[in-house]
Amino acid sequence: WRHYELQPLDSNDVERHAERLVRVALTNPVEQERAVNFSKVQFDRNKNARIAARSPLILGLVSALAIQGVPFGDTKVQLYERLFSQMESAKDNFSLDGGLSSSILAAYLDILAWEMLHNPTATVASLNVQCGAYLADVLSEPSLKARAMAEKCFSHWEWVGMVEKVSHAGTEAATFIHKTFSE
């Protein structure tokens, strides 16, 4: 693997970069102006939003908040709450959750993290077996049905961008990604 480190943008230019993303994402000039003006107000209101300069991921998510008219909040914590809500709400745009409730998805994520800490070299398949066994126990579901639920949960979190599969020599392992937005 080759790894490349993206250098952060100048935090003084973050508003300009967000404006460029907003203008590319929206085609209607009236909507563009509304979102750009909203973004400028939000950056002025929450100086912590300048952390968007650290990562293209954060910059894109902050720009998406501006496009949707979602306030950035007044603190860094509030901004992060909104950014994570943005990621979690992505399932509403494209449903890979298989009809699973948010509580089952959250429980799966917790047990997946525990299993990955306990056995960092576990394959995705074995992780889903372990997570499925846990779900079977707590939900009183048959093991096969619970394992299918675990696989749907993994697919959901993979699509949302919380986990990803890493393959080497024909073996697929799992890893968490973007939880800290690469800070």
Disulfide bonds with the S-S distance in Angstrom:
none
